[in-house]
Amino acid sequence: MNISTKSKKLFVGFNWKMNPNTLPEAKTLFHVYNNLNLNVNLNFLPVVFLPGIYINPIQEINSSKINVGSQDISDKQSGAFTGQISGQMLSGADVKYTLINHSETNRDQKLDFETISNKFIQALQNEITPILCISFDKQETAKLDLTKQLQNIFTSGLIKLIQSKNTVFYIALEPVLNIGSGKALECSEIDDYLGVIQNCMSKLELNKTENYMTLYGGSVNAANILEIGNCDLVDGFLLGGASIDPDQINQIFNLLK
Ligand code: PEP
């Protein structure tokens, strides 16, 4: 099976979360990516989402110029916001992508919709591509939950900014029960939920491919990545556990390249 029928390169986000614990270990892990990305014209777009403290030292050894992303971005421009990292700081470290509203960030920081919208605005204003994570934890209310989040995050001001920037962002469907569980959603379910996202976004006058692409995250690994990549509405993936396992990283690059 291959996924050559997709019109655009698949996006593959490797989210290290709060791993590994030391900089030497982080450099060793990053060398796995460096070696795979070196001198190769890949058929997919890999982006490695690093813990903030590793971004600069990893960029220094980024010999393959692989795209580096951050796991979060402040909703503020600058000032007295202890612990936060601004869009300008990130773009100064050559960060081209950021996760926004990852379910774990939201679980721990209880983000409101206005904060999420403002993070999105900060990313766009600093030429950083947002990967907006949209999650749900109950199947019975999933479709309503997804719709409600999108309707509240995409304010008319944000929509105008997106349209004026003429850039393509990503929305990642992240069912909480599947994250880290070892069991991904079935293709039919993924397409069903991504269809709900697509419908809701069309009503907001934002169109798939032209304005955004849709990703799936939740226990994607080397064993299921080709099958999930073949789901109709999947334009890429967000990976957690597999992104810190050298064997999985090797297999995934080899399967997708
Ligand atoms: C995630 O946290 O975004 C994720 C998809 O994790 P995992 O691949 O480990 O399920």
Residues whose N, C-alpha, C, O or C-beta is under 5 A from the ligand:
A	BS01	PEP	N178 I179 G180 S181 G217 G218 S219 V220 L238 L239 G240 G241
